[in-house]
Amino acid sequence: MPSDLVIVYHRQPYEEVAVNGKTEYRENKSPNGIVPTLKSFFGRVDKGAWVAWKEAADPANPGFERVIEIDDQHGTYTVSRLPLTKEQVSSFYHVSSKEAFWPILHGFKERYNYDPVDWPTFREVNWAFAEAAAAEAAQGAVVWVHDYNLWLVPGYLRTLRPDVKISFFHHTPFPGADIFNVLPWRKEILESLLCCDVVGFHIPRYVNNFVSAARSLLEVETLKRQKVKPEMTTETSALSEQSVVTDLDYQGRTVRLQASPVGVDVDYIETLARSQETEARVQQIRAEKGEAKLILSVGRTDYTKGGIEQLESFERLLESNPELRGTVRLMHVSVAANANMTAYVEIQEALEAIAGRINGRYGTFEWQPVALISRPVPFRDLVAYYRAAEVAWITPLADGMNLVCKEYCAARTDGDGVLVLSEFAGAAVELGAAVPTNPFSHKSMDSAILFALQLDEAERRGRMAENREIVARQDVRFWAEDQMKGFDKSLGAGRGLAAE
């Protein structure tokens, strides 16, 4: 039976577990995140499908199950799995997406590596995704494509199935024309995205950047521009915009542009934060740290996350403020994004060197200034640390959104805690009550963390109340609904997927 809604995403929507020699498909361990929210839309249609890739030693093996049926709490849906070889995965994802696209999307031209990109393989993989989506989609179905590694899917899909409605969501930043046009495939990428009915981004800045890139290469016309909503115009963010383009015309097609910030599952996080198990762990953490204040930083080992700049700031803080030695501690969680990539290995080595230097210079038998954690922390444990940390220090150099800062606010059911947030994180346009900082400025970084440590309780609680309100209002369900509303508006009257 053809599907009314097809979601195209590189990740499979379940976990594979081997039990007695057989493979079982189980729900993701944590309901927090985007995947469960996307699957929830299957409950609104008669039939749904998901398209993802799975590594296969021999894609031609007749025993490989290309389509499987899943029955979980979100209903019954099919998963089309594209068998990709290890070499295809490396070329399409690790090389093209991470070495060429990732640095450009985040504004790091100096880290851009064009030479190893195999563009024909990238096209081939995107074509396979488009073919699978076309095969699953019913007449006039909605196909929702996700993220930059599937940039070419909309264009191929429009050729294969002109009847379907295509929505695309971009989960990373989108740079302005001066940066984006470094990519030699820029025109092909933009032409594909303009085959969509809706193109979604986190914040208005990325929408306007996309428009600037499209205008630089193609004949596009702005049909409508509107004032940005007040909850997305924080003055302390470097990413704020006052107005945003909402409708473009390209070759007679109207393309709707939608700014919808991805959020977190607030209900789930608050339930964890209020549990007896978490409360007991919080008390244990507080007892272990004593009177010392805990600063918590959580992110990936990636040059975009500003981990090196943050540790250097902490070192300067201890050097210039001797009274803080022994009274404040930094827990820096930095998990490897991809252990096989040289750029990330270099970042990890630098983090370890700086953390070791700080501990060597200032540590005592009783007190270690920095705890560097390089392995994943179970989410339940992380929530306990969110609850116990006086300050969350989130300072990426560039970040499409950043959900850690929102998780911290959601977990602070006690109403206390201070968020120090880079003005270059997409979330900064929403979280106006955070203490803003510019990670490119030593003075800004050092003064922001010192200011946060010295805030009195009344101001801490006032700021946290404002942040918690916006995080609760614009949660992960809001994001999904907002995207679907934009999609329904682009179609006018007729069948829609947004909640009534």
Phi, psi and omega in degrees: 000126180297158186256140178280334179227124178239121177258126182247112187212142186293334181274142173284148187271033181196176174247136178269128181232129178275122180231113180053042177082358180245151180269127175247145180253117185241157176303148174303142185302320181252128176284356179279129178135182187280322186303310178300325179294317178298317181295333182298337180289342178295336178289350182262357182233161179291325182212134180232158179215154179233137178242127181214175176250155176219132181293137181220134179297321180225098181301338181275357181299119182295344180278351180287124180279104182283328180231125177235156180257132179243136177231106179224195185296344180268358179115193179255128181211162179259153175236116175271119184251123181269118180284112178246140177288165178301323180292321178295318179298316181298315182291310186289318188260303187285325182268295184298309185288316188269327182267332181258307186283314186306309181296326179291316180300329182260005174084018181256073182301328183292343180259001181291133181232103183274326192305314186277000185291129176254087185298322177303322178291321177300316177298316183300315181293317178296322177297320179297318176298316181296317178299317180295319179295318180297323180291330183274333191283135173284170177301126179072016182293164173265128176243120185249108185259142185235124162082165195293337179287355176241031182307323187272352182300314182303317181296315178295319182294322179297325177291316183287321186223080181297346183278339187281160177258126188247128173239142181230133174242130183261111187274355180248177170297160169237122186278167175290173186302321183300327179271310185301323185286002169295330181290125180292344181262017188305316184292318179298320180294312181295319179298324177294312181297328179282001171276354181280161168276325179222136170238121184252145176224166180295311190224162181304325180303317182291326175299308182296326176296319178299317179297319180296321178293317180297318180295331183289340186237337189228159177276090177244149181238133176282119180268328184206140174226142180222163179291139180289142179300145182304326182287000180236024185230039179302127184290338183276000179262138177287352185255007182289149174228150178268330177220161184216141176286133181245340182217131176240154170246129175221116180054042177082359178257135175270124179248121179271135179250132188231130174256112182223109182287127176295138179242193180242166178278089186297317181301316180295314182295318179294323177298316177297316184297328183269356183291154179297322180298315180294318180299320179295321179292323178298315180297324178294316179297316181295323178293321181292323182273346177062226182278350181292144176273141182254124172258130182244131175231129183228130178187186177265158175280089186212141182297341178284342189274351174070026181296318180296313180299325180290315179296322178295324177295319179296323178295317177297323180299314180291327180291318185270350180230077183304332182293344180276345180294125182089352183243355179218146183222141178252123172257107186253104180264116182223102186262134183303127177287318177204108187295343185269357184261130186303319183301321182283327176297319179297319179296316181298316180296322179293319178299316181295321181294316182291316179299318178296321179295318180297313181295325178292322182284321191241348183289154175230179177298329185267341189216128176245118186299319186237131168250109180264116181251120184248015177239156180299138177258126178307140188300324179299320177292321180298319179299322178296320178290325173303316182293327187270339185281130177293328183223137167256125186246097186244104191229058177293151174284330176201137182203128181305315178221291186088106182267343180301316181297326178286323176298319180300313180295317180297325182285341184278064179294346177277352177079005181253182178100153181234134176255121171257121191228134175298137178284000177256011170268138180306325182297341183295338179286343178262319191267073184290344180269358174290158173280113185281150176212152177252107186292352177272355182244121177301315183297317180294315181298312185292317182289327181293315181289325177294318178300317181297319181293337185259000182297140176280166187299319182300315181288323177304311183292324178297314178296316182295323179300317179295316180295318181295326181295315182288325178295321179290322183289319183251063182274188185294330178289322176302316180303310183296317180295320181295320176298318181290326176297317177299322179293315180298321179297323182291334182269343184075215181291157178124190184295132179227166181250352181288149179292147177287000000 
